[in-house]
Amino acid sequence: MKSLHRTYQSRDFIEDFEGVCEIEELSTIYKLLNYEKYFQEKEMYKKTVSGMMMTLLFIGMFSLAIGVKPAKGTWTGGTIYIRADGSIDPPDAPIITYDYVTYILTDNITSSADGIVVKRDNIVIDGEGYTIQGTGNYDGIDLSGRSNVTIKNMKITKFYHGIWLYWSSNNNISENKIENNVFGIKLPDSSNNIISGNNITNNGCGIMLVCSSSNNISGNNITNNGHGITLSCSSNNNINRNNIITNNYEGIWLASSLNNIIYHNNFIDNTDQVFSYASTNIWDDGYPSGGNYWSDYNGTDLFSGPYQNITGSDGIGDTPYVIDENNRDRYPLMKPWTPSINATVDIIPNTLNMRGKLQYVTAYIELPERYNVSDINVSSILLN
């Protein structure tokens, strides 16, 4: 079907008058699409001399002698398939399953084509911290047409698409490192997917939605990409609790995208925090929950209340953060947003005698899964 396009040179995107919007991937808006040059600029290759090789050989022999676990290896080949019947093809691929539901990587993977193509619904693929690496082309994980697939705990690097979800729904992409791809995660025509808790760095575009709706993007660190998040013709998505930091062009880029709810994100030091064309979206969660943190917001916090007319600060700026005439964050946060964590607390002793000479009370705090002690600012702990 032939499409009629109109090109806007100011922001290098194309609007398809037959109802399909795409980002023009060959324009200067994605200078990082020249992935070969990009990888050359981003990586430092070290020369290995024979003396170093002898040293490494000695260390390797010594480690085996004393029972030290050797370093992870790498499986090299073409595309790995998880077939519709649950089988793994080729059979020597470093993935195991005992129930055809949970699939676990057992080694690093270097692929000369697509990394893993999934043909089965209702499964979990656990990377166990291993890496899937490509050559700058193809897809790291292909979830085309898939439903209820979880991808977690792996590093995906040097592909055209790190993770590709086309016509996909109800999938969960969580706790991954997605680095040095042209597109980190791309979702055309997809809905009701969850993208959470990922570190998405040094990609041409971190996360891209095209003609997609009702997806949830939350709790990701999206840093040092060409664009942090891109939405084209995508509506009714939720974008919250993300750190969108130092992306080279826009933190978030929207074209012909409506009714997306965007709040409790930290927009820090992006070249442009937001670019919005023909888009009207919601940029806060109302009062007192608030909106987003913007590192370039220069308002004050002298007042409080839904209308910011009551004397006394409340952590919310007194004036909105204005994006354009149709988009504004009514309640910009004065400090970066941080999550509240509900934890289980045991206090010893559990009974206090105010007449005694007790000097210390010990509180044992059990954190929920996904949180580490090093992530917690002790001064922020409140017992109520």
FIRO-541951 format. One record per residue (C-alpha): residue number from 1; x, y, z. Coordinates in Angstrom, 3 decimals, decimal comma. Layout:
BEGIN
+-----+----------+----------+----------+
|   k |     east |    north |       up |
+-----+----------+----------+----------+
| NUM |        X |        Y |        Z |
...
+-----+----------+----------+----------+
***
This chain:
BEGIN
+-----+----------+----------+----------+
|   k |     east |    north |       up |
+-----+----------+----------+----------+
|   1 |    0,000 |    0,000 |    0,000 |
|   2 |    1,527 |    3,276 |   -1,043 |
|   3 |    1,634 |    5,932 |    1,664 |
|   4 |    1,645 |    9,688 |    1,397 |
|   5 |    4,203 |   11,315 |    3,666 |
|   6 |    5,036 |   14,834 |    4,666 |
|   7 |    8,515 |   15,546 |    6,032 |
|   8 |    9,155 |   18,078 |    8,824 |
|   9 |   12,817 |   18,975 |    8,591 |
|  10 |   12,927 |   20,771 |   11,932 |
|  11 |   12,618 |   17,533 |   13,884 |
|  12 |   13,182 |   14,932 |   11,183 |
|  13 |   10,109 |   12,814 |   11,604 |
|  14 |    7,506 |   11,657 |    9,140 |
|  15 |    3,765 |   11,778 |    9,551 |
|  16 |    1,889 |    9,219 |    7,483 |
|  17 |   -1,434 |   10,680 |    6,369 |
|  18 |   -2,944 |    7,204 |    6,148 |
|  19 |   -2,713 |    6,902 |    9,903 |
|  20 |    0,644 |    5,295 |   10,580 |
|  21 |    3,413 |    7,370 |   12,127 |
|  22 |    7,027 |    6,360 |   12,132 |
|  23 |   10,249 |    7,937 |   13,206 |
|  24 |   12,527 |    8,541 |   10,246 |
|  25 |   15,320 |    6,238 |   11,303 |
|  26 |   17,788 |    7,443 |    8,673 |
|  27 |   17,696 |   11,136 |    9,607 |
|  28 |   19,991 |   13,113 |   11,834 |
|  29 |   17,604 |   12,659 |   14,718 |
|  30 |   19,338 |    9,334 |   15,226 |
|  31 |   22,942 |   10,091 |   14,540 |
|  32 |   23,756 |    6,967 |   16,451 |
|  33 |   22,149 |    4,804 |   13,778 |
|  34 |   25,565 |    4,602 |   12,201 |
|  35 |   26,213 |    1,887 |   14,698 |
|  36 |   29,629 |    0,933 |   13,355 |
|  37 |   30,967 |    4,414 |   13,985 |
|  38 |   29,078 |    4,547 |   17,271 |
|  39 |   30,650 |    1,369 |   18,590 |
|  40 |   34,073 |    2,518 |   17,436 |
|  41 |   33,675 |    5,738 |   19,397 |
|  42 |   32,249 |    4,071 |   22,497 |
|  43 |   34,679 |    1,179 |   22,903 |
|  44 |   38,368 |    0,926 |   23,628 |
|  45 |   39,984 |   -2,173 |   22,205 |
|  46 |   43,104 |   -3,373 |   23,930 |
|  47 |   45,918 |   -5,203 |   22,183 |
|  48 |   46,963 |   -8,462 |   23,754 |
|  49 |   50,671 |   -9,231 |   23,770 |
|  50 |   52,167 |  -12,669 |   24,110 |
|  51 |   53,445 |  -11,939 |   27,589 |
|  52 |   49,934 |  -11,164 |   28,787 |
|  53 |   48,673 |  -14,365 |   27,183 |
|  54 |   51,274 |  -16,381 |   29,083 |
|  55 |   50,245 |  -14,636 |   32,302 |
|  56 |   46,571 |  -15,366 |   31,706 |
|  57 |   47,396 |  -18,994 |   30,864 |
|  58 |   49,283 |  -19,325 |   34,128 |
|  59 |   46,465 |  -17,721 |   36,106 |
|  60 |   43,944 |  -20,017 |   34,441 |
|  61 |   45,987 |  -23,126 |   35,315 |
|  62 |   46,495 |  -21,893 |   38,849 |
|  63 |   42,782 |  -21,211 |   39,352 |
|  64 |   41,928 |  -24,747 |   38,260 |
|  65 |   44,536 |  -26,136 |   40,602 |
|  66 |   43,036 |  -24,461 |   43,664 |
|  67 |   39,390 |  -25,027 |   42,641 |
|  68 |   38,447 |  -21,450 |   41,716 |
|  69 |   35,400 |  -21,285 |   39,430 |
|  70 |   36,555 |  -20,326 |   35,903 |
|  71 |   35,135 |  -17,276 |   34,122 |
|  72 |   31,968 |  -17,501 |   32,054 |
|  73 |   32,419 |  -18,812 |   28,536 |
|  74 |   30,619 |  -17,832 |   25,359 |
|  75 |   28,475 |  -19,841 |   22,974 |
|  76 |   28,875 |  -18,583 |   19,393 |
|  77 |   26,458 |  -19,280 |   16,566 |
|  78 |   23,347 |  -18,122 |   14,752 |
|  79 |   19,773 |  -17,681 |   15,922 |
|  80 |   18,441 |  -19,685 |   18,857 |
|  81 |   14,736 |  -20,592 |   18,696 |
|  82 |   12,354 |  -21,473 |   21,487 |
|  83 |    9,803 |  -23,319 |   19,389 |
|  84 |    6,047 |  -23,358 |   19,865 |
|  85 |    6,259 |  -26,911 |   21,246 |
|  86 |    8,768 |  -25,758 |   23,882 |
|  87 |   11,864 |  -27,286 |   22,311 |
|  88 |   15,145 |  -25,388 |   21,982 |
|  89 |   16,808 |  -25,183 |   18,573 |
|  90 |   19,706 |  -25,814 |   18,124 |
|  91 |   19,857 |  -28,383 |   20,934 |
|  92 |   23,381 |  -27,338 |   21,967 |
|  93 |   22,256 |  -23,743 |   22,681 |
|  94 |   23,105 |  -22,682 |   26,254 |
|  95 |   19,511 |  -22,643 |   27,490 |
|  96 |   17,899 |  -25,254 |   29,719 |
|  97 |   14,319 |  -25,936 |   30,735 |
|  98 |   12,808 |  -28,644 |   32,914 |
|  99 |    9,142 |  -27,781 |   32,500 |
| 100 |    8,882 |  -25,919 |   29,158 |
| 101 |    7,803 |  -22,863 |   31,147 |
| 102 |   11,020 |  -21,470 |   32,653 |
| 103 |   14,059 |  -21,221 |   30,363 |
| 104 |   17,445 |  -20,403 |   31,924 |
| 105 |   20,600 |  -19,244 |   30,160 |
| 106 |   23,725 |  -21,199 |   31,125 |
| 107 |   26,332 |  -19,233 |   29,178 |
| 108 |   26,953 |  -16,018 |   27,280 |
| 109 |   25,699 |  -15,948 |   23,692 |
| 110 |   27,332 |  -14,257 |   20,705 |
| 111 |   25,074 |  -14,336 |   17,667 |
| 112 |   25,778 |  -13,516 |   14,035 |
| 113 |   22,003 |  -13,161 |   13,411 |
| 114 |   18,982 |  -12,719 |   15,716 |
| 115 |   19,833 |  -13,713 |   19,269 |
| 116 |   16,754 |  -15,563 |   20,571 |
| 117 |   13,499 |  -15,848 |   18,622 |
| 118 |   10,575 |  -16,861 |   20,832 |
| 119 |    7,706 |  -18,813 |   19,265 |
| 120 |    6,031 |  -19,927 |   22,511 |
| 121 |    3,679 |  -17,979 |   24,819 |
| 122 |    3,383 |  -18,135 |   28,618 |
| 123 |    7,064 |  -18,656 |   29,442 |
| 124 |    9,859 |  -17,033 |   31,463 |
| 125 |   13,368 |  -16,558 |   30,076 |
| 126 |   15,833 |  -15,911 |   32,902 |
| 127 |   19,237 |  -14,705 |   31,753 |
| 128 |   20,935 |  -15,519 |   35,076 |
| 129 |   23,162 |  -12,494 |   34,469 |
| 130 |   24,551 |  -13,758 |   31,160 |
| 131 |   25,020 |  -11,608 |   28,030 |
| 132 |   23,494 |  -11,875 |   24,554 |
| 133 |   25,712 |  -10,006 |   22,083 |
| 134 |   25,187 |   -9,291 |   18,408 |
| 135 |   27,062 |   -7,642 |   15,560 |
| 136 |   25,057 |   -4,398 |   15,288 |
| 137 |   22,269 |   -5,891 |   13,167 |
| 138 |   19,211 |   -8,079 |   13,825 |
| 139 |   17,197 |   -8,451 |   17,057 |
| 140 |   18,556 |   -9,527 |   20,423 |
| 141 |   15,218 |  -10,980 |   21,598 |
| 142 |   12,343 |  -11,288 |   19,097 |
| 143 |    8,912 |  -11,458 |   20,748 |
| 144 |    6,823 |  -10,853 |   17,619 |
| 145 |    3,224 |  -11,928 |   18,208 |
| 146 |    3,970 |  -13,211 |   21,691 |
| 147 |    1,870 |  -12,989 |   24,858 |
| 148 |    2,743 |  -13,456 |   28,530 |
| 149 |    6,486 |  -13,874 |   28,076 |
| 150 |    8,888 |  -12,590 |   30,746 |
| 151 |   12,448 |  -11,562 |   29,827 |
| 152 |   14,601 |  -10,872 |   32,866 |
| 153 |   18,078 |  -10,669 |   34,304 |
| 154 |   20,217 |  -10,546 |   31,168 |
| 155 |   22,438 |   -8,124 |   29,278 |
| 156 |   21,549 |   -7,457 |   25,634 |
| 157 |   24,054 |   -5,530 |   23,567 |
| 158 |   25,082 |   -4,635 |   19,994 |
| 159 |   21,884 |   -5,426 |   18,110 |
| 160 |   19,696 |   -3,253 |   15,899 |
| 161 |   16,794 |   -3,909 |   18,292 |
| 162 |   17,777 |   -5,078 |   21,740 |
| 163 |   14,242 |   -6,403 |   22,317 |
| 164 |   11,644 |   -6,362 |   19,531 |
| 165 |    7,940 |   -6,651 |   20,377 |
| 166 |    5,715 |   -6,482 |   17,308 |
| 167 |    1,997 |   -7,121 |   17,730 |
| 168 |    2,758 |   -8,370 |   21,230 |
| 169 |    0,780 |   -8,115 |   24,467 |
| 170 |    0,991 |   -8,821 |   28,201 |
| 171 |    4,751 |   -9,380 |   28,209 |
| 172 |    7,123 |   -8,379 |   31,009 |
| 173 |   10,614 |   -6,990 |   30,339 |
| 174 |   12,334 |   -6,500 |   33,685 |
| 175 |   15,718 |   -6,257 |   35,427 |
| 176 |   17,807 |   -6,314 |   32,244 |
| 177 |   20,811 |   -4,328 |   31,050 |
| 178 |   20,181 |   -3,109 |   27,513 |
| 179 |   23,207 |   -1,343 |   26,090 |
| 180 |   24,786 |   -0,191 |   22,818 |
| 181 |   21,923 |   -1,091 |   20,501 |
| 182 |   20,372 |    1,142 |   17,860 |
| 183 |   16,999 |    0,720 |   19,613 |
| 184 |   17,015 |   -0,626 |   23,145 |
| 185 |   13,386 |   -1,811 |   23,271 |
| 186 |   10,950 |   -1,195 |   20,425 |
| 187 |    7,203 |   -1,877 |   20,512 |
| 188 |    5,199 |   -1,404 |   17,308 |
| 189 |    1,465 |   -2,211 |   17,506 |
| 190 |    1,746 |   -3,663 |   21,004 |
| 191 |   -0,312 |   -3,277 |   24,167 |
| 192 |   -0,454 |   -4,114 |   27,878 |
| 193 |    3,264 |   -4,829 |   28,203 |
| 194 |    5,345 |   -3,994 |   31,280 |
| 195 |    8,858 |   -2,568 |   30,964 |
| 196 |   10,287 |   -2,140 |   34,449 |
| 197 |   13,504 |   -2,045 |   36,410 |
| 198 |   15,846 |   -2,098 |   33,408 |
| 199 |   19,109 |   -0,211 |   32,899 |
| 200 |   18,880 |    1,168 |   29,366 |
| 201 |   22,053 |    2,976 |   28,332 |
| 202 |   24,042 |    4,093 |   25,291 |
| 203 |   21,437 |    3,183 |   22,684 |
| 204 |   20,333 |    5,319 |   19,750 |
| 205 |   16,850 |    5,290 |   21,331 |
| 206 |   16,196 |    3,759 |   24,728 |
| 207 |   12,511 |    2,782 |   24,454 |
| 208 |   10,314 |    3,389 |   21,403 |
| 209 |    6,553 |    2,890 |   21,089 |
| 210 |    4,922 |    3,084 |   17,664 |
| 211 |    1,120 |    2,826 |   17,400 |
| 212 |    1,055 |    1,163 |   20,817 |
| 213 |   -1,228 |    1,653 |   23,809 |
| 214 |   -1,816 |    0,685 |   27,452 |
| 215 |    1,810 |   -0,197 |   28,151 |
| 216 |    3,480 |    0,495 |   31,494 |
| 217 |    7,029 |    1,871 |   31,541 |
| 218 |    8,220 |    2,224 |   35,124 |
| 219 |   11,274 |    2,157 |   37,354 |
| 220 |   13,872 |    2,142 |   34,562 |
| 221 |   17,196 |    3,965 |   34,446 |
| 222 |   17,324 |    5,465 |   30,949 |
| 223 |   20,632 |    7,237 |   30,510 |
| 224 |   23,041 |    8,429 |   27,807 |
| 225 |   20,889 |    7,426 |   24,857 |
| 226 |   20,202 |    9,515 |   21,767 |
| 227 |   16,562 |    9,680 |   22,890 |
| 228 |   15,350 |    8,361 |   26,212 |
| 229 |   11,759 |    7,440 |   25,338 |
| 230 |   10,016 |    7,966 |   21,989 |
| 231 |    6,239 |    7,749 |   21,424 |
| 232 |    4,815 |    7,939 |   17,920 |
| 233 |    1,049 |    7,625 |   17,420 |
| 234 |    0,866 |    5,959 |   20,832 |
| 235 |   -1,761 |    6,689 |   23,462 |
| 236 |   -2,945 |    5,736 |   26,944 |
| 237 |    0,433 |    4,502 |   28,154 |
| 238 |    1,711 |    4,968 |   31,705 |
| 239 |    5,252 |    6,286 |   32,151 |
| 240 |    6,314 |    6,731 |   35,763 |
| 241 |    9,147 |    6,331 |   38,275 |
| 242 |   11,882 |    6,394 |   35,623 |
| 243 |   15,238 |    8,143 |   35,809 |
| 244 |   15,617 |    9,833 |   32,407 |
| 245 |   19,076 |   11,332 |   32,586 |
| 246 |   21,581 |   12,988 |   30,229 |
| 247 |   20,108 |   11,733 |   26,972 |
| 248 |   21,769 |   13,513 |   24,065 |
| 249 |   18,711 |   14,803 |   22,235 |
| 250 |   15,357 |   14,593 |   24,033 |
| 251 |   14,544 |   12,924 |   27,323 |
| 252 |   11,135 |   12,050 |   25,897 |
| 253 |    9,957 |   12,613 |   22,298 |
| 254 |    6,263 |   12,544 |   21,381 |
| 255 |    4,507 |   12,852 |   18,038 |
| 256 |    0,751 |   12,434 |   17,524 |
| 257 |    0,492 |   10,743 |   20,912 |
| 258 |   -2,394 |   11,461 |   23,282 |
| 259 |   -3,540 |   10,771 |   26,833 |
| 260 |   -0,322 |    9,243 |   28,066 |
| 261 |    0,128 |    9,631 |   31,824 |
| 262 |    3,664 |   10,740 |   32,678 |
| 263 |    4,566 |   11,435 |   36,314 |
| 264 |    7,120 |   10,736 |   39,087 |
| 265 |    9,960 |   10,624 |   36,568 |
| 266 |   13,276 |   12,412 |   37,020 |
| 267 |   14,234 |   14,427 |   33,928 |
| 268 |   17,828 |   15,388 |   34,568 |
| 269 |   20,232 |   17,214 |   32,235 |
| 270 |   18,794 |   16,067 |   28,919 |
| 271 |   19,676 |   18,326 |   25,981 |
| 272 |   15,927 |   18,896 |   25,576 |
| 273 |   13,806 |   17,473 |   28,364 |
| 274 |   10,754 |   17,035 |   26,105 |
| 275 |    9,846 |   17,423 |   22,461 |
| 276 |    6,121 |   17,276 |   21,734 |
| 277 |    4,360 |   17,575 |   18,372 |
| 278 |    0,578 |   17,269 |   17,923 |
| 279 |    0,399 |   15,628 |   21,339 |
| 280 |   -1,541 |   16,383 |   24,512 |
| 281 |   -0,653 |   14,342 |   27,565 |
| 282 |   -0,984 |   14,291 |   31,364 |
| 283 |    2,192 |   15,261 |   33,201 |
| 284 |    1,290 |   14,903 |   36,882 |
| 285 |   -0,626 |   12,703 |   39,321 |
| 286 |   -2,571 |   15,551 |   40,899 |
| 287 |   -2,053 |   17,053 |   44,328 |
| 288 |   -0,375 |   16,157 |   46,654 |
| 289 |    1,188 |   13,233 |   44,713 |
| 290 |    2,798 |   15,664 |   42,271 |
| 291 |    4,332 |   15,465 |   38,832 |
| 292 |    7,927 |   15,038 |   37,671 |
| 293 |   11,304 |   16,388 |   38,700 |
| 294 |   12,835 |   18,702 |   36,085 |
| 295 |   16,466 |   19,680 |   36,556 |
| 296 |   15,890 |   22,940 |   34,632 |
| 297 |   12,840 |   24,041 |   36,646 |
| 298 |   13,610 |   27,388 |   38,257 |
| 299 |   10,443 |   27,965 |   40,283 |
| 300 |   10,139 |   28,446 |   44,037 |
| 301 |    8,362 |   26,547 |   46,802 |
| 302 |    6,859 |   29,060 |   49,188 |
| 303 |    3,257 |   27,883 |   49,029 |
| 304 |    1,245 |   24,690 |   49,222 |
| 305 |   -2,191 |   23,286 |   48,410 |
| 306 |   -3,907 |   22,301 |   45,162 |
| 307 |   -3,805 |   25,923 |   44,025 |
| 308 |   -0,408 |   26,637 |   45,598 |
| 309 |   -1,873 |   29,584 |   47,494 |
| 310 |   -1,435 |   28,474 |   51,113 |
| 311 |    1,638 |   29,771 |   52,933 |
| 312 |    4,206 |   27,048 |   53,549 |
| 313 |    6,279 |   24,808 |   51,310 |
| 314 |    5,201 |   21,296 |   50,291 |
| 315 |    7,999 |   20,024 |   48,030 |
| 316 |    6,057 |   21,064 |   44,931 |
| 317 |    6,840 |   24,105 |   42,787 |
| 318 |    4,473 |   27,053 |   43,105 |
| 319 |    4,195 |   27,449 |   39,323 |
| 320 |    3,763 |   24,798 |   36,603 |
| 321 |    6,550 |   23,466 |   34,430 |
| 322 |    5,413 |   24,525 |   30,960 |
| 323 |    6,266 |   22,275 |   28,019 |
| 324 |    4,012 |   23,972 |   25,463 |
| 325 |    0,522 |   25,447 |   25,336 |
| 326 |   -1,098 |   21,991 |   25,520 |
| 327 |    1,259 |   20,310 |   27,961 |
| 328 |    2,279 |   21,339 |   31,454 |
| 329 |    3,266 |   19,689 |   34,687 |
| 330 |    0,992 |   21,414 |   37,197 |
| 331 |    2,879 |   20,139 |   40,232 |
| 332 |    6,626 |   19,898 |   39,448 |
| 333 |    8,695 |   18,295 |   42,177 |
| 334 |   11,422 |   20,356 |   43,826 |
| 335 |   13,647 |   17,318 |   44,454 |
| 336 |   14,197 |   14,112 |   42,471 |
| 337 |   11,460 |   11,613 |   43,061 |
| 338 |   12,343 |    8,592 |   45,202 |
| 339 |   10,072 |    5,635 |   45,942 |
| 340 |    8,548 |    4,888 |   49,300 |
| 341 |    9,287 |    1,334 |   50,393 |
| 342 |    6,992 |   -0,619 |   52,685 |
| 343 |    9,219 |   -2,914 |   54,745 |
| 344 |    8,813 |   -5,313 |   57,667 |
| 345 |   10,396 |   -3,980 |   60,879 |
| 346 |   11,299 |   -5,852 |   64,091 |
| 347 |   12,362 |   -3,677 |   67,050 |
| 348 |   14,518 |   -5,003 |   69,899 |
| 349 |   13,612 |   -4,564 |   72,697 |
| 350 |    9,927 |   -4,595 |   71,775 |
| 351 |    8,975 |   -2,930 |   75,066 |
| 352 |   10,572 |    0,316 |   76,238 |
| 353 |   10,977 |    1,315 |   79,888 |
| 354 |   11,347 |    5,093 |   79,980 |
| 355 |   12,836 |    4,937 |   83,511 |
| 356 |   15,726 |    2,735 |   82,483 |
| 357 |   19,101 |    3,714 |   81,137 |
| 358 |   18,574 |    2,157 |   77,734 |
| 359 |   20,703 |    3,903 |   75,136 |
| 360 |   19,890 |    2,069 |   71,924 |
| 361 |   16,923 |    0,575 |   70,147 |
| 362 |   17,725 |   -1,818 |   67,309 |
| 363 |   15,398 |   -2,007 |   64,312 |
| 364 |   15,740 |   -4,932 |   61,892 |
| 365 |   14,286 |   -3,974 |   58,537 |
| 366 |   13,398 |   -6,646 |   55,984 |
| 367 |   13,382 |   -5,118 |   52,534 |
| 368 |   11,097 |   -6,314 |   49,751 |
| 369 |   12,569 |   -8,261 |   46,857 |
| 370 |   14,536 |   -6,146 |   44,320 |
| 371 |   15,892 |   -3,731 |   46,951 |
| 372 |   19,439 |   -3,780 |   48,297 |
| 373 |   20,735 |   -2,250 |   51,503 |
| 374 |   23,156 |   -0,109 |   49,485 |
| 375 |   20,176 |    1,507 |   47,724 |
| 376 |   18,679 |    2,828 |   50,965 |
| 377 |   19,407 |    6,248 |   52,465 |
| 378 |   19,303 |    5,490 |   56,199 |
| 379 |   18,394 |    9,081 |   57,060 |
| 380 |   15,184 |    8,709 |   55,061 |
| 381 |   13,819 |    5,825 |   57,186 |
| 382 |   10,651 |    6,759 |   59,062 |
| 383 |    8,822 |    4,514 |   61,539 |
| 384 |    5,135 |    5,226 |   61,884 |
+-----+----------+----------+----------+
***
